[in-house]
Every structure is written in structure tokens, then in C-alpha cells.
Amino acid sequence: MASIKLDKLSIGYTHNRQQRPVMSVFDATLESGEFIALIGANGAGKSTLLRTLSAFQDPLSGTITYPDGKSHRRKASELATQMAVVLTDNRSINNLTVREVVALGRVPYTNFIGYERKNDEMKIARAMHYVDISHLAQRSIETLSDGERQKCMIAKALAQETPVILLDEPTSFLDFGSKVQLFRLLRNLAHEEKKAILISTHDIELALQLTDKLWLIHNGDIYTGSVDELVEKGILQEFIENEGIHYNVATNRIEIEKL
């Protein structure tokens, strides 16, 4: 089932009343229960696409339809029940305990003073348990490792109880083991909770092995599909391969020559 549908979308910026497209006129669908990686070179438009999907900026043209069947043209408070966003730089959240940060995910459903009902308390506890940070509940957010902090932000998104979760390069500051753990967590979350999860990432190897589909931005176009589908089109090889870098289709691995 489609969670987000992009129809004839064009994204970019408007400067001095002139449009400057980053990507022009494309269609794509983010399905519930799927873990999708958004990949592409630096400057290809990954962040622009995520900002547009998150309604932080308007598309130049076309429409974005969210799980409730409505478009992006509405209040941010309404979108907060449709989509949770986890940004790379979450260090502005300070002086709060882990539980207090996770509880922020319930703000779209609580009253203006943030009063938690029993139902909200249960969802906060469940979100922390799911990502295995219940034991950190009373720790200050500043005392966490990068991996623990990212888990906390994912728990906040889970507590927000939206059908869609968007993440902007959440593995940027993590060691390799923590990156693998986070990818596995997001994959399980998509499959078990039937969430549509889109993650922008430069960790191509992990994306090839652990995601269901790829959204690949290359030369101003976006290509969507499974690894096998993009291999069949030849676009994955074209994107990955460079001098001394080879993509082994048979093993689904990137190989680097020793020069």
C-alpha cells in the first residue's frame, strides 16, 4: 500500500522569481512495510528531496500525496501525524532525559501543555523498549554515545506513531558496528511495524545488503527499484563503478583494486 506518492514532481529552489530545478518531473512511491535507501553523490539532491518530502520547502511543481490521501499543502501540525523526521544534526536537543526526548514524539496528540495520558505513557515506554533504550530512560541526552542518541531519536519517531519515517544520514557519526545495528533496527521496524522508512545514506554497501529498495539519484534523474531491478537497467553499475572501483553483480559487493 502506498504511503507517499510523488506525481510529476519537480524539486529545487526559487531565486529572484526564477526556478532552479535539482530534479525535474519524476514519479515515485514509498510503500508501507518497506525500508528504502536514498543514495546519490554529494550535491545530487538527496537533502533537497528529503526537505521537500518533509514539507520544509515546497516542490517547484507536481504533488506529494501522504498516507491520509491529502497533499503537502497544509499545516505542519497535520503532517506531524503522517510523518516523523529524524535529522542528522539533533544536537540542539539538550538538558532533557532520554524519556523526555522520546515523549516529544507524542506532542501532536497531547494538549497544549503536553499532558500525557495513560495511552501516551504506554506508547513512550513501548518505543524505548523496541529500540532497547529503556535502561537509559533517566539519562541526560548529552551523556549518550552517538549510537545511543540515534536510537533515542528513532524511539521518538516511533512514539510519534506515524506511517512514514524519514531519516537524513543517521549513520554519519557512527562506527561500523553501530551503523549495521541501526540499519537492522530500521529494517525490522519497517517490516514488523509496517512503516514506510526512507533513509538517505552514503553507506552504499549497507544499503545494497539491508534495504528493500533503492531511490538512486544520478545525473539529475531518480531511479527506483530493488538492487536486482537497478542492476538489470545497468544504472547501479554506472553509478558505483569508477577508476579502481568495481561492482560485483554476482556477490552484490563493491570491490576496490589495490593500485
CORDAFEN-V396723 format. One line per field, one symbol per residue. ss: DSSP state (2 for helix, 1 for strand, 0 for the rest). phi: phi as a letter, one per 20 degrees, with the letter a starting at -180 (. if undefined). burial: b if it has 9 or more other ideal C-beta (glycine too) atoms within 8 Angstrom, else e. Layout:
ss: ???
phi: ???
burial: ???
This chain:
ss: 0111111111111110011111111111111000111111000002222222200000001111100000100002222000111100000000001222222222000000000002222222222222000222000122200222222222222220000111110000000222222222222222222001111100022222220011111100111110222222202222220100111100001111000
phi: .feccdcleccqcdclmdecfecdlbdacdefnddcdecrfgnfpffffffffemfbeffancddegeneefeaffffffedbdcdefedffeclcfgfffffffegfdeffemfeegffgfffffffffemcgfdgeffgfeefgfffffffffgffffldfccdcdlfegdeffffffgffffffffffeeleecdcebdefgfffeddebdddeblndddcqfgffffffnfffffefbgnccdeffdlceddfee
burial: ebbbbbbbbbbbeeeeeeeebbbeebebbbbbebbbbbbbeeeebbebbbbbbbbeeebbebbbbbbeeeebeeeeebbbebbbbbeeebeeeeebbbbebbbebbeeebeeebebeeebbebbbbbbebbebeebbebebeebebbbbbbbbbbbbbbbebbbbbbbbbbeebeeebbbbbbbbbbebbbeeebbbbbbbebbebbbebbebbbbbbeeebbbbebeebbebebbbebbeeeebbbbeeeeebeeeee
